Amino acid sequence: MHRAVTVAAVLAPLLAVTLTPATASATAPYKGANTAAVQDDFNGDGYRDLVVGAPYAANGSVEEAGAVVVLYGAASSVSTTRRAVITQATSGIPGDPEEWDAFGTTVASADLDRDGYADLLVGTPDEGVGGKNSRGSVTVVWGGPSGLQGGTSISPPAGYGDGRTYCGFGMSLATGDMDGDGDPEVGIGSRCEGASYGGPFTRTGKAAYSYRDSYFGETRGVVMGDVNGDGKAEQFWLPGATTGDLRGPVSFYHGAGDGDSAPPGLTKLPYADGHTGQIGDINGDGYGDLVTGIADDDSLLNATGAAHRGGEIQVLYGSAQGITADQRPKVFHQDTAGVPGTAEDGDQFGQSLSVGDVNADGYADVLVGSPSEAVGTRVYAGTAVLLRGSASGLTTAKAVGYTQDTAGVPGTAESGDLFGAAVHLADLNKDGKAETVVGVPRENSDGCLWIARGSASGPVLSGSVNLCGKSAGITVRSTKGYFGAALTSPHVSY
């Protein structure tokens, strides 16, 4: 077990601790848990649920064991009263709560067993496994009509990480249907190599197939989504900073593997960069677009050739031909005209990002976290910037930046809060407009979330709320709990 702030096949039953029972769902599962509209619907009631990682939450006397809180969606959005708290001490969860495991460093979802309910994936990259420090683990918790119950571990493929240490299996997670059969595939990133799994998964923990993706070596980031409109997700691997390419190379596969090896047809994108990313339709043309974040600049890497000062994001647009090797990305940073703020060393603009439609205009917007941004003299207070989608692509028109000093945002910006360490855009109340969710993991001793509902004009600050870890059921001892450090949209893990 090695302390770090970052984010298997044998199954065992689990009973999730549901402190307030989820609203009863329809007698039949809500169909479509692998569609974007209900990707995170664990109880089948038609509302997306909100998954929040608290990787430094204590478990009894065990510091930094980690926890995940699921806030169940409803017409009134989410609250801390309709929740499930899941830890490695929950009955049936594989493993045991240990110091510095940081269960909940990464989270994701998909309907892995095709029963109509989304299932939860939890990455614990710092967990020691088989006597190897920070080998890492990934846990699955099964969705159902009563919410999340029953669990498993996803084992790395045979030969994974041979001869290597501190792999951090689970430091990134992505899901998507790569072969168009309705079964989700799963990609898992690490410091050693990538791992891919083909669905469906059985309740005994067996995937249809799995393979190692050792082409890149270190594969910290993985992204899945359809960028050519054929109904099949492409799988993008983002190894992170490499020798000679601090901004991080980007490559992707078309289609799924054959059960023994990675798919043929790897495409390298020589003009693209990124350490993390997500796919959504920003220009409304029906094709997914890839947004990547490169948060670490020269000042953080003590080198030359990293991200633009303060960090940046890049956008590559999909088409009937997908994303082609000759495409050059559109780059945005805080020196881009119209982007709120000023680019400064170490801001980490792009440390987290999310793609979703906040105003139901048919164009996905992009929320970008910059958790190390100073607010006045308060260092590492953090900010989140919303950029709008349009028919011409991502634009800085009507761009807005939010901090805890923004009128209508609860709380006060303080040094070290890390507002924006995780961000998420998701329609939690089924009104067609995504809520804006921002993690503030170092707020108070437990960490908080800021949530603002969507509207035709964008996020509504009046009546927006802070939901914090203790009220959501996590335990905090001498270490801050970091509630809000992970959401199902991606963030960079180290």
C-alpha positions in Angstrom: 0.0 0.0 0.0 1.5 3.3 -1.2 -0.1 6.6 -0.4 -1.0 8.6 -3.5 -3.9 10.8 -4.6 -5.1 9.0 -7.8 -7.9 6.6 -8.9 -10.3 -8.7 -11.5 -12.3 -12.5 -12.4 -13.9 -13.6 -9.1 -17.2 -12.3 -7.7 -18.7 -12.4 -4.2 -22.1 -11.2 -3.0 -22.3 -7.7 -1.5 -24.9 -5.8 0.5 -24.5 -2.1 -0.2 -25.4 0.1 2.8 -28.4 2.0 1.6 -29.0 4.5 4.3 -32.3 5.7 2.8 -33.8 3.2 0.4 -34.0 4.2 -3.2 -37.4 4.9 -4.7 -39.0 1.6 -5.9 -38.5 1.2 -9.6 -40.8 -0.3 -12.2 -41.4 -4.0 -12.0 -39.3 -4.5 -15.2 -35.8 -3.1 -15.5 -35.5 0.2 -17.2 -34.2 -0.6 -20.6 -31.2 1.2 -22.0 -28.7 1.3 -19.1 -25.9 1.4 -21.7 -27.3 4.5 -23.4 -26.0 8.0 -22.5 -29.4 9.1 -21.1 -29.4 6.6 -18.2 -25.8 5.5 -18.2 -25.6 5.8 -14.4 -29.1 4.5 -13.6 -28.4 1.9 -11.0 -31.9 1.3 -9.7 -33.8 1.4 -13.0 -36.1 4.2 -12.2 -35.2 6.3 -15.3 -33.1 8.9 -13.4 -29.4 9.1 -13.6 -27.6 8.7 -10.3 -24.5 10.5 -9.1 -21.4 8.6 -8.0 -19.0 10.4 -5.7 -15.6 9.1 -4.7 -14.1 9.9 -1.3 -10.8 8.1 -1.5 -9.4 9.4 1.8 -12.4 8.6 3.9 -11.6 6.7 7.0 -13.1 3.3 7.8 -13.5 3.0 11.5 -10.0 3.5 12.8 -8.4 2.9 9.3 -7.2 6.1 7.7 -7.6 6.8 4.0 -9.3 3.4 3.2 -11.7 5.2 0.9 -15.4 5.1 0.2 -17.9 5.7 -2.6 -21.3 7.4 -2.2 -24.1 7.0 -4.7 -26.7 9.7 -4.6 -29.9 8.4 -6.3 -31.4 10.8 -8.9 -35.1 12.0 -8.8 -37.3 14.7 -10.2 -35.9 16.9 -7.5 -32.3 15.9 -8.5 -30.1 14.3 -5.9 -29.7 14.8 -2.1 -27.7 13.2 0.7 -30.9 11.5 2.1 -31.2 9.0 -0.8 -27.9 7.4 -0.9 -25.8 4.3 -0.7 -22.3 4.3 1.0 -20.0 1.5 -0.2 -16.6 0.6 1.2 -14.4 -2.4 1.3 -15.9 -3.1 4.7 -19.4 -3.4 3.2 -20.5 -7.0 3.4 -19.4 -8.9 0.3 -17.1 -6.3 -1.1 -13.8 -7.9 -2.2 -10.7 -7.0 -0.1 -10.4 -5.2 3.2 -10.2 -1.6 4.2 -6.5 -0.8 4.7 -4.6 2.4 5.2 -3.9 4.4 2.1 -5.9 2.1 -0.3 -7.9 5.0 -1.5 -10.9 3.0 -2.6 -12.9 5.3 -4.9 -10.0 7.1 -6.6 -11.8 6.5 -10.0 -15.4 5.5 -10.7 -17.4 4.6 -13.9 -20.5 2.7 -14.9 -22.1 0.5 -17.5 -24.7 -2.4 -17.6 -22.0 -5.1 -17.5 -24.4 -8.1 -17.2 -27.1 -6.8 -19.5 -29.9 -7.0 -17.0 -31.2 -3.5 -17.7 -29.5 -1.8 -14.7 -26.3 0.1 -14.8 -23.4 -1.3 -12.6 -20.8 0.6 -10.7 -17.0 0.2 -11.3 -14.6 1.5 -8.6 -10.9 1.9 -9.1 -8.5 1.5 -6.2 -5.1 1.9 -7.9 -3.1 2.1 -4.6 -4.4 -1.1 -3.2 -1.7 -3.7 -2.4 -2.4 -7.1 -4.1 -0.5 -10.3 -3.7 2.2 -8.6 -1.6 2.8 -6.0 -4.3 2.4 -2.4 -3.3 0.0 -0.3 -5.3 -0.8 -3.2 -7.6 -4.3 -1.8 -7.8 -7.8 -3.3 -8.1 -11.1 -2.7 -9.8 -14.4 -3.5 -8.0 -17.8 -4.0 -9.6 -21.1 -3.4 -7.7 -24.2 -4.7 -9.3 -27.3 -2.5 -10.0 -30.8 -3.7 -9.5 -34.4 -2.7 -8.6 -33.3 -1.8 -5.0 -30.2 0.0 -6.1 -26.6 -1.3 -5.8 -26.2 -4.8 -4.3 -23.7 -7.6 -4.9 -20.1 -7.3 -5.9 -17.0 -8.5 -7.7 -13.4 -7.8 -8.6 -12.1 -7.6 -12.1 -8.8 -9.4 -12.3 -6.0 -8.2 -14.6 -5.4 -10.4 -17.7 -2.8 -13.1 -17.4 0.7 -11.8 -17.6 -0.4 -8.2 -16.7 2.5 -6.1 -15.3 4.9 -9.0 -15.1 8.1 -7.8 -13.5 6.8 -4.4 -12.7 5.8 -2.7 -9.5 3.3 0.1 -8.5 1.2 -0.6 -11.5 -1.9 1.2 -10.2 -4.4 -1.0 -12.0 -7.7 1.1 -12.1 -6.2 4.6 -12.3 -8.6 5.2 -15.2 -11.8 3.5 -16.3 -13.9 3.7 -19.5 -16.8 1.7 -20.9 -18.4 1.5 -24.3 -19.9 -0.9 -26.8 -17.0 -1.5 -29.3 -18.6 -4.2 -31.4 -22.2 -3.0 -31.6 -23.8 -6.0 -29.9 -25.2 -4.1 -27.0 -22.7 -5.6 -24.5 -20.3 -3.1 -23.0 -16.6 -3.4 -23.2 -14.3 -2.1 -20.4 -10.9 -0.4 -20.6 -8.7 0.0 -17.6 -5.6 2.1 -17.5 -2.5 1.9 -15.3 1.1 2.7 -15.0 2.1 -0.6 -16.5 -0.2 -1.5 -19.4 -3.8 -1.3 -20.5 -6.3 -4.0 -20.0 -9.5 -4.5 -22.0 -12.5 -6.7 -21.4 -15.4 -7.7 -23.7 -19.0 -8.0 -22.3 -21.2 -9.3 -21.2 -19.9 -10.1 -17.7 -21.4 -12.9 -15.7 -22.3 -12.7 -12.1 -19.4 -15.1 -11.4 -17.1 -12.4 -12.7 -16.1 -13.8 -16.1 -16.0 -11.4 -19.1 -16.5 -12.8 -22.6 -12.8 -12.2 -23.2 -9.9 -10.0 -21.9 -6.5 -9.0 -23.2 -3.5 -6.9 -22.3 -2.7 -3.9 -24.4 1.0 -3.7 -24.0 1.6 -1.7 -27.2 2.0 1.6 -25.3 3.5 0.3 -22.1 2.3 2.8 -19.6 -1.4 3.5 -20.3 -2.7 6.0 -17.8 -5.8 7.2 -19.6 -8.5 5.4 -21.6 -11.5 6.9 -23.4 -14.4 5.1 -25.2 -17.0 6.5 -27.5 -18.4 6.5 -31.1 -16.8 9.2 -33.3 -17.9 7.9 -36.7 -21.6 7.2 -36.2 -21.5 3.5 -36.8 -22.9 2.6 -33.5 -19.6 1.1 -32.2 -17.3 2.9 -29.7 -13.7 3.6 -30.6 -11.2 3.0 -27.8 -8.6 5.8 -27.2 -5.5 5.2 -25.2 -3.6 8.1 -23.6 -0.4 6.9 -22.1 0.3 10.3 -20.4 3.6 12.1 -20.5 6.3 10.1 -22.3 10.0 10.6 -23.1 10.0 13.1 -25.9 6.2 13.8 -25.7 5.3 15.4 -22.4 1.9 16.5 -23.7 1.0 12.8 -24.1 0.4 10.8 -27.4 -3.1 9.7 -28.4 -4.0 6.6 -30.4 -7.2 4.6 -30.9 -8.7 1.3 -32.1 -11.7 0.8 -34.4 -13.9 -2.0 -33.1 -13.3 -4.7 -30.5 -10.6 -7.3 -30.2 -11.1 -11.0 -31.1 -10.8 -12.3 -27.5 -7.1 -13.0 -27.7 -5.5 -9.7 -28.7 -6.2 -6.1 -29.3 -8.2 -5.0 -32.4 -6.3 -4.5 -35.6 -6.1 -1.1 -37.1 -4.4 1.1 -34.5 -4.6 4.8 -35.5 -2.0 7.2 -34.1 -3.0 10.9 -34.0 0.3 12.7 -34.4 -1.2 16.2 -33.9 -3.3 15.3 -30.8 -2.3 15.3 -27.2 -3.9 14.4 -23.9 -3.6 12.8 -20.5 -7.4 12.3 -20.0 -10.5 12.7 -22.1 -14.2 12.2 -22.8 -16.4 12.0 -25.9 -19.6 14.0 -26.7 -21.3 15.7 -29.6 -20.2 19.3 -29.3 -21.3 20.5 -32.8 -24.5 18.6 -33.0 -23.7 16.8 -36.2 -24.4 13.3 -34.8 -20.8 12.3 -34.4 -18.9 12.1 -31.1 -16.1 14.5 -30.6 -13.0 13.9 -28.4 -12.1 16.4 -25.7 -8.7 15.8 -24.0 -7.1 17.6 -21.1 -3.4 18.2 -20.5 -3.1 19.9 -17.1 0.6 19.7 -16.4 2.7 22.6 -17.8 6.4 23.1 -17.9 6.4 24.5 -14.4 5.0 21.3 -13.0 7.1 18.9 -15.0 10.3 21.0 -14.7 10.8 20.5 -18.4 10.0 22.1 -21.8 7.3 21.0 -24.1 4.4 20.3 -21.8 1.0 21.9 -21.9 0.4 25.6 -22.5 1.1 27.6 -19.4 -1.5 26.7 -16.8 -2.8 23.7 -18.8 -5.1 23.2 -21.8 -7.8 21.2 -23.5 -8.0 20.0 -27.1 -11.0 19.1 -29.2 -11.0 16.7 -32.2 -14.2 16.5 -34.1 -15.8 13.2 -35.3 -17.2 12.6 -38.8 -18.4 9.8 -41.0 -14.7 9.1 -41.4 -14.2 9.3 -37.6 -11.2 11.2 -36.4 -8.4 11.0 -38.9 -4.6 11.1 -38.5 -4.3 14.4 -40.3 -6.7 16.3 -38.1 -5.3 19.1 -36.0 -7.1 19.7 -32.7 -8.6 23.0 -31.6 -6.8 24.1 -28.5 -8.2 26.1 -25.6 -6.4 27.5 -22.6 -6.7 30.5 -20.3 -4.8 32.7 -22.7 -7.4 31.9 -25.4 -9.5 35.0 -26.1 -12.8 34.6 -24.3 -11.7 31.9 -21.8 -12.2 33.2 -18.3 -9.1 33.6 -16.1 -5.5 34.1 -16.9 -3.0 31.3 -17.6 -0.5 31.0 -14.8 2.1 28.4 -13.9 0.6 25.3 -12.3 -3.1 26.2 -12.6 -3.9 22.7 -14.0 -6.6 23.8 -16.4 -7.8 20.4 -17.8 -7.1 18.3 -14.7 -10.7 17.3 -15.0 -13.3 17.7 -17.7 -16.9 16.7 -18.6 -19.0 16.9 -21.7 -22.8 17.4 -21.5 -25.6 19.7 -22.6 -26.4 22.2 -19.9 -29.2 24.1 -21.8 -30.8 21.5 -24.0 -29.8 23.3 -27.2 -28.5 20.1 -28.9 -24.9 21.0 -28.5 -22.7 19.4 -25.8 -20.8 21.8 -23.6 -17.5 21.3 -21.9 -16.8 21.9 -18.2 -13.1 22.2 -17.3 -11.6 22.0 -13.8 -8.6 24.0 -12.8 -8.2 23.0 -9.2 -4.8 24.7 -8.6 -6.0 28.1 -9.8 -5.5 30.9 -7.2 -8.4 33.0 -6.4 -6.9 36.3 -5.4 -4.2 35.5 -2.9 -5.8 32.1 -2.0 -3.7 29.5 -3.7 -5.1 26.2 -4.9 -8.6 27.5 -4.3 -9.6 26.3 -7.7 -12.0 27.2 -10.5 -14.3 25.5 -13.1 -14.8 27.0 -16.6 -17.8 26.2 -18.8 -17.3 26.5 -22.6 -20.3 26.2 -24.9 -20.9 23.9 -27.8 -22.3 25.3 -31.1 -22.9 24.3 -34.7 -19.3 25.5 -35.4 -17.9 23.5 -32.5 -16.6 24.5 -29.1 -16.7 28.3 -28.6 -15.7 30.8 -26.0 -18.9 32.8 -26.5 -20.9 33.0 -23.2 -18.0 31.1 -21.5 -18.3 31.4 -17.7 -15.9 30.7 -14.9 -17.0 29.7 -11.4 -15.3 29.8 -8.0 -16.6 29.8 -4.5 -16.4 33.6 -4.6 -18.9 33.7 -7.5 -22.2 35.2 -6.4 -24.7 32.4 -5.9 -22.1 29.7 -5.4 -22.2 28.5 -1.8 -19.1 28.8 0.4 -16.0 31.0 0.2 -12.9 30.4 -1.8 -10.1 29.3 0.5 -6.5 28.2 -0.1 -6.3 24.5 -0.8 -10.0 23.8 -1.4 -9.2 22.4 -4.9 -12.6 23.4 -6.4 -12.7 21.7 -9.8 -10.6 18.6 -8.9 -13.4 16.7 -10.4 -16.3 18.0 -12.6 -19.4 16.4 -14.1 -22.3 17.3 -16.4 -25.3 15.0 -16.1 -29.1 15.4 -16.2 -30.0 14.1 -12.8 -33.6 15.2 -12.7 -34.6 14.2 -16.3 -35.5 17.7 -17.5 -33.2 17.4 -20.5 -30.6 19.8 -19.1 -27.4 18.7 -17.4 -26.7 19.7 -13.9 -23.3 21.2 -13.3 -21.4 19.3 -10.6 -18.0 20.4 -9.2 -16.0 18.5 -6.6 -14.3 20.5 -3.8 -12.5 17.6 -2.1 -10.5 19.7 0.4 -13.4 21.9 1.6 -13.6 21.6 5.4 -12.5 18.2 6.7 -14.7 16.0 4.5 -15.0 17.6 1.1 -18.1 18.8 -0.8 -19.9 19.0 -4.1 -21.3 22.1 -5.7 -24.5 21.3 -7.8 -26.4 23.8 -10.0 -29.4 22.7 -12.1 -29.4 23.4 -15.8 -31.6 25.8 -17.7 -32.1 27.2 -21.1 -29.6 29.9 -20.2 -27.1 27.6 -18.5 -26.4 26.7 -14.9 -28.7 28.3 -12.4 -26.7 29.7 -9.5 -29.7 30.8 -7.4 -30.6 27.9 -5.2 -27.5 25.9 -6.1 -26.2 23.7 -3.2 -23.2 22.3 -1.5 -23.5 18.6 -0.5 -20.7 17.5 1.8 -19.2 14.2 2.8 -20.2 13.9 6.4 -23.8 14.6 5.6 -23.5 11.9 2.8 -22.3 9.3 5.3 -18.5 9.2 5.0 -16.3 9.0 8.1 -13.4 11.3 8.6 -10.5 11.0 11.1 -7.3 13.0 11.0 -7.1 13.1 7.2 -9.5 15.0 5.0 -12.0 12.7 3.4 -11.7 14.0 -0.2 -15.4 13.6 -0.9 -15.8 14.9 -4.4 -12.3 13.9 -5.6 -13.8 11.5 -8.2 -16.9 11.6 -10.4 -17.8 9.4 -13.4 -16.4 12.1 -15.7 -12.6 11.8 -16.0 -9.8 13.4 -14.1 -6.1 12.9 -14.2 -4.8 10.3 -11.7 -1.1 10.1 -10.7 
